[in-house]
Amino acid sequence: MRPILRLRGQAMVEHLLLLAIVLGVFALPAFDGKPLVLFFAEAVATGFARFLASISLPV
């Protein structure tokens, strides 16, 4: 039973490493020298603005 308890922390290390790699990819410059995170943030902001405009219309 001891070896199983030791292996539980290994998955956490692997997940953190994968998360760091994914975050590193999103921080890399993509188009026009801007990072991908800014493109996603702009897309979310545009979608939220459209959502707010649609719910503010009279029925």
Buried (B, 14 or more C-beta within 10 A) or exposed (E): EEEEEEEEEEEEEEEEEEEEEEEEEBEEEEEEEEBBEEBEEEEEEEEEEEEEEEEEEEE
